[in-house]
Amino acid sequence: MHNQQSSRRHFLAAQALGLGSVALTWLLRQDGALAETVRPELEKKSYDLLPKPTVGQPQARAMVSLFMQGGPSHIDLCDPKPILNQLDGQKFPGDIKYDNAAEASSRVLGCPWRFRKHGDCGMEFSELLPHFGEIADDITLIRSMTTGVNNHGESLYALNTGHTQAGRPSLGSWLTYGLGTESQDLPAYVVLTDPGGLPVLGTHNWSNGWLPALYQGTVARSREPRILNLDPPPQLKGLPQERYLEYVAKLNREHLARHPGETDLEARIASYELAARMQTAAKEALDLSQETEATQKLYGFDNEKTRDFGTRCLLARRLIERGVRFVSVYSFAQMWDHHGAIRGGLPQACLRIDQPCAALVKDLKQRGLLDSTVVHWGGEMGRLPVIQNDTGPDRVGRDHNTYGFSSWFAGGGFKAGHTYGATDEFGHRAVEGVVTHHDYHATLLHLFGLDPKRLTFTRNATPQSLIDATATARIVREVLA
């Protein structure tokens, strides 16, 4: 009986996986006649970072996210609302959704800074962002972003993982899972953190969630050592380390053979092997002494205020041009969270990032990399049009606002010199061309040639994706070139 069952299984497996069956399946899929069905896995999957084919024609191959954690005040930076200055100090003539009711005020707070138009497109920016004005003709400014979850953590989860709950894979993890990377000597997904501190939620922002650990973000720093524990101890350098790594690799292969399909084990082994290759490749990629004085000055190295963020923006460019798929550059925790003292705090925050962010776009463009690289700038929220902490002119601030805020995008298939969407006359809610976090993700996946319905990972026998099947998501074609 055992032999009969074994023979039957072998026969069925041979027919199911035979050349004729594979060819028929391929032809049906090409003709669109093959139904999408969930099949049991006949063997455990393995995962790697090799480049993967796309289902559509990609316009972008890499992305840099300049994430302004804390919530930049859109109505003070890139979404001018003249009525706020007309009503400054008066009672707000409408309903406000407060996050912190204890410190809330119903009095309008006007914008203390002047706006002016920039570039041939006439895009408006505050005087706090003069360098942004220099790239106005290269970017799409979306003034109608929304997540609708009015606190930092939930909004960060929404923008970074597509969901407001913890434990999901980040956008960078999904992209590297779906696309792999062009370089096998550098991480596919790199996170450049601020020495001032991690953003709210910390490592959750670049977590692989339940995707294999191979797709989590690798943290690099703006200061040496940029990647911790990259160098071997002095006594192991050279031939001793080579022999040691060969021996460890042999043990790892034998161990993995006894535990096939263990994705965490595979990812850990792959990470060890990548770390060995990175000893050379990462050192070269992160060595800014190779850059000209003119390039360093472009990024603001000659100014103490801009040097750190400029360093990370330049590192991002060097990583992208060497094949890294996704780079996140974070401002430090709550740098933009101006519940109070916004008149002093907001100018300082802008000074740190204005020149370096614009430099990244200019540098990518002059090197021919912008067309294939998406650059994103924005935070997880904006700010409200009314006063918070009404205890004196120098102490006032603005509360959270996730119902309408701004982000901009450059390159990778986005229009140049384009403004899209609008908030209401007070800058409180998105009212035209609303772009949700689901729309944001659907548009990005489209630009990378990926289909969110096909970019799935089976977990507990259920296909999971960046955008749930129950979510309403649209590709925002109005912002695409």
N, C-alpha and C positions, 0 to 999 in steps of 0.2 A: 504493500500500500504506500509506504513512504517513497519508494522509487517511482511509482505511478504519479504521485502528486508532484514529486520533484520534476519529472519529465514534462508534466503538463505545464508547470510554471515556466520551465525553460522554453517550451514551445510557444506559449503565449507571449513571453517577454521578447523572444526572437522575432515574432510577427509584429508586435507592437512597435518595436524599435528598428524594424528592417528598413532597407533603403527605399523600397517602394512606398511604404507607409509614410516615411519622412517626406518624400518627394510630393506625395498627394497632399499632405498637410501644408507644405510650403505653397503649392499652387492654389489651394483653397484660400489660404490667408492672403495671397497676392490679389486674388479676385474679390476679396472681402466677403467670401461665402462661409468662412469658418466662424462658428459661434464662439463667443467668449465663455469658456467653461472652466471651472476649477477642477483640476486633475490632481489625484494623489501623487506625491513625489515618489518616484521609483528609487531615487537615490538622494542622499543628502547633498545640498548645494554647497559650493565653496564660493568665497568672495575674494575679490582682488581690486586693485586700483588701475588695472589696464584700461586704456581708452575704450569706450563702448559706443556702438552705433546709435544714432538718434532716429526717431520715427518721422521727424520733419526736418526741413532744411534749417539748420541753426544760423542765426545771425550773430549770436554771442558765443564765445568759448570760455570766458572767464568773468568774474565779478569781484568788485571791491565795494564793500559796504562801509561807509563812513558813518558810524552810528553814534548819534548825539544823545546819550542816555540822560534822561531826566525831563525832557520835553521843552525844546526851544519855543519861545513865544513867537508864533507865526505872525501875529498881528503887529509885532514890533520889528519883524525882520523881512518878511517877503509877501505879506498879504495886507496891504494898507487899507484902513477903514477910517476915512475922514470924519465920519459921524462921531467916533469915539472922542476926538478932540473937541468937537462941538458940544458934546454932552459931558465933558470931563467934570467929575465931582458930583454930577446929578444922579438921581435915582434911575436905574436901568429900566427901560420901558418894555419889559418882557419877562419871560421865564428863564431862569438859569438853573442848570444842573450842577450843583456844587459837589465836590468830593469831600471837602473839609468844612462842614457847616459851622463848626465852632468858631472858625476864624473868618467866616464869609462876610461879605459886605455886598449891598445892592447898589453901591455907588460905582459909576463908570470910571475907568482909568484910561485916560487918553495916552497916546503914544508920544513919548518925549523926544523921539528922533525923526529926522526928516527922511522922506523917501524921494528917489528920483529914478527916471527911466534909464536903462542901459542897453547898449548894442543897437543893431539895426532892428531887432525885434521889439525894443521898447519895454523889456521886462523890468519890473520895479523891485528894487531892493532898498533896505534901510541904509543909512549912512554908516551903520555898524559893520556892514559887509561890502566894503568897496571892491575887494578882489572877486567876490562872487559876480559883481557887475561886469568884470572883464571876461567872464566865460558865459555871459547870458546867451550869446548866440550859439552856444554849444550844448545847451541843456534843455530838458523839458521840466518845467516847474508844475507840479500837481498841487493845487490848493484845496483839494477835496478829499484828503485821506481821512479814514475813520476806522476805529476798531470797536467803539461803542462800549468798552469796558474801562471804566474811569479810574484806573489805578495803574501804577507802574508795572507790577508783576504780571497781571493778567494781560495788559497791552503788549508787554515784551513777549510773553508767550505767544500771543496772537500773531505778531509780526514775524517772530523768529521761528515758530513751529507750526503756525496755522491753527492752533487751538489755544484756549484760555486755561487749560489745565496742564499741570506739570507732567513730565515723563515722556514727551514726544520728541522725535528727532528734529533737529534744527534744519533750516533751509540749506545751509552749507553741507550738512550731512546728506540730505536728499540729492543735491546736485552731484556730489562726489559718488554717491551710490549709483546714480543713474548714468553718469558720464565717465567715471574714472578720472584719470589725470594724464596729461601729456608727459609729465616727468615722473620717473620711477625712483629718483634720487632725492626728492623733496616731498614733504607732506602735500596731500591734495588740498587740504583745508587748514589755513593758518589764521590764528587769532593774535592780533597785536594789541595788548592791553596797555592801559595807562598806568604809569608808576604811582599815580595818585590814588589808585584803588580800583577794584573790580566793579563792573556795573551791578545794579540790583539783579538778584538771582544768580550772580556769579557764573560758575561754569555751566549752569543750565542753559545759558544763552547759546552755547556751542556744543551742546550734548548730542551724542548719537542716539539718545533714547534707547529704543529696543532694536535699532539697526545694529549690525555687527560693529564692534568697537573700532574696527578699521576706519570708520567714517566719522569719528569724532574730531573736533578741532584740535590742532596742536598749537600751544601757546608759545609765542616768541615775544621778547621784550625789546623796548627801545634802547635799553642800556645793556652793556656787557656784564655777565655772559647772556647773550640774547636767548639761547636755548640752554636750559640747565642740564648738567650732566652729559654734555655732548662729547667732551674730551675724555679719553681713557686716562687712568693713572699713569704717571711717567714710566713706571716699571713695566707697563704692558704695551707701550707704544711700539709700532713696527711689527716685526715678525712674531713676537709672543702673542700679540693680540690677534693676528691673522690665524695662527694655529688654534688659539682658544676659540675664535668664532667658528672655524671649520668644525671643531669638535662639538660645540654647542648646537650648530646647525644639524649635525648628524643625529644627536640625541633628540632634537626637536622633531625631525622627520620620523624617527622611529616612534616617538610618543604620539604624534599626530596619526600615524598609521593605525595605532591601537584605538584611536578615538576619532574616527572619521565623522565629518560633519559638525564638529564642535566649533561653532563660529567664533566664540570668544577666544578659544585656544588658537585658531588660525590667525585671528586678528593680532593676538599678542606676539605670535611668532613673526608675522609680517612686520609688526612694529619694531621688533628687535632688529630684523634684517634691514629695515629702512633706516633705523638709527645708525647702523654701521656705515651705510652709504652716505648718510647725511654729514658724517664727520668731514667729508671733503666738500660735497655740494652745498650744504647749508652755510658753511663758513664763507664760501665764495659769494653766495647769494646775499648774505647779510653783511658783507664787507663794504661799507660806504666810502672807504678811502679810495675806491676805484672811480668814484663820481667826480666830475669836474667842479671847480670852485663856482662856476656859473650855475650849475645845476643845484648845488647845495644852497646857494644864495636864493635861487628861485623858490625853494621850499622853506626859506626862512631860517636857515641855520645861523645866520648872523644876528639873530634877535633871540634873546633868552626866552621871551614869551612864546615864540612860535617854534623854537628848536625841537622840542620833544615831539609835538604832533607832526611837525614837518619830517622828522626822522622816520616816523612810522608810515607816513604817506609815501616817502621815497622807498622804504623797505617793501611796501605793498607793490609799487611799480616794478621793482627788481624781481620780486617773487612771481608776479604775473607774467613777465616777459620770459621767465624760465620754466613756464608750464604749470604753475600752481593754478588750481581751478577757482578757488574761492578764498578771499582774504577779508576778514572783519577787522576794522580799526575802531576801537572804542574810546570815547572820551571817558574821563573818570566818573565814578558813581555820583549821580545827582548834580553834575556840573551845571545843568540847565534847569534845575528844579527850583525856580525862583518864587517860592511862596512869599518871600520878603526881600527887601533891599534889591529890587530888580534894577533900579537905576544905576547901581554900582556893579552888580553881579553880571548882568547881561553883557555890557561892553567888554568885560574881562574875558568872558567865555568866548565871545566872538573873536577877540584879538588872538586867542590861542589857535583857532582853527581856520579862520578866513583865508589867509594866504596859503597855507599848506594844501587845503582842499582844492582851491583853484589851481595851484601848481600841479597837482596830480592830473587834472583834466588836461591842462596845457601840455604837460610832459608826455602823457599817453598819446595825445594828438600829434605832436611833432615827431614821435617815433613810429607812427602808423599803427598804433595799438588800440586807439579809442574805438574804431569801428567794430572791433570784435570783443571789447571789454565793457561791461555795464558798470558804471560808477553810480552808487546810490548815496544820497545824503539825507539824513533826517533822524528824528527820534521816535519814541513810542507815543507821543502826544504833543499837543500844543498847549496854549494857556487861555484862560477865560478873559473876557473883556471888562471885568469888574475888579475892584480892589479886594485883595486879601491882606490881612494884618494891617488894618486901618489905624496905625499908631503914629503917623507922621509921614511927611513926604519922602524922607529918605529910607523909610522902613517898609513901605507898601510893596506888595508883590501881586502875583497872579496865581490862581489855583489851576488844577489839572483841567484839560479839555481834550477828550478823545473823540469828540463828535464832529470835529472838523479841524484839520491841521495840514501842514505843508511838508512835502518832500520834493527833492529834485533828482533827476536821473540824466546821465550823459552816456552816449555811445551805445554799442551793442544792439542797435536797431531802434533806439528811441529817436524821436524827432529832435532837431536842433532849433533853438530859439523859439520854443513853443510853451505857452501857458495853457493849462487845462484845468477845468473845474472851478468851483467857486463856493465860498462859504456865504452865509447871510450877511446883511449889511453891518453886523457887529462882529463877525468872525467867530461866531459861536458854533454853528452847525453847517455841515456840508449840504448844499442845496442843489448844486448843478454838477453833473458828471461825477457822482459819488463813487469813490474808489475804496472798497473794503480791503481788509487784509487778504481775503480769499481772491479778490480781483488782482491784487498785487502779485500774489504767488502764481496765479494762472497766467498772467502776462509774462512773468519772468520765465516760467517753464516753457511757454510758447517760443520765446526768443532763443532759448537753448535747444529748441527742437524736440522737446519732451511733451508727452501727453500725460496729464495727471491721472487719467483713468488707467493708463498702462504702467505708469511709474508706481508700482506697488510692492509691498513686502508682506508676505504671509505670516501672520502672527496668530497663534491659537486657531489655526485653520481658517482665518479670516483675512482677506487682502486688506492691507492698510495703505493709506496714501497721505501725501501732504495736505490735499484738499479732500475732505470727506465727500462721499457720494451724495449725502443729504444737504451739503452746503450749496448755496447759490454763488457761482463764480463766473465771471466773464473775462475774456481777454479784452483789455482796454485798447482797442485798435486805433482809437483817435490819437493816441500818443506815439504810435509806431511810425517809423519812416516809410 
